[in-house]
């Protein structure tokens, strides 16, 4: 996947969402982390949630001075699910 190509990212998200729905049924709920990756992949993740009914979230990571001795020490201190609107896709029949 090219993380700088919006359509490539959307195609990958669609594939993952479809695979998860096959495993868990249509009632499977998909969460997409939009706090990592490129801006393009984050936008694609948000759009994928709007189109295919997922929930985007942003993870806030903390690595304060008390954790500086261990360069790999981080912890999640806040998780924001943000509001989004669904996009309905229509097929135009001519």
C-alpha positions, 0 to 999 in steps of 0.5 A: 500500500502506498500511504501517500495515495488516497485511493490505494489507502481506501482500497486497502481499508475496504479490503480489511473491513470486508475481511473483518465482516466476513469473520465477524458478520455484518454486525462486526464493528471496525475501529480505525486508528487515524493517529498514525501513518501519513496524513493521507492514510489518516484521511483515508481511514476517516473516509473509510469509516464514513463510507463503510460504517467504522469508528475512527479514533485518535490515540494520545501517547505519553512519554513524560520525563519519568519514562525517559530512562526507557526509550521504548516506554510509552503509554496511552493516556487518552483515546478520542473517538470522534464524531463523523457522518456517514456517506451513502453511496448510490448507484446511478442507473441510466 
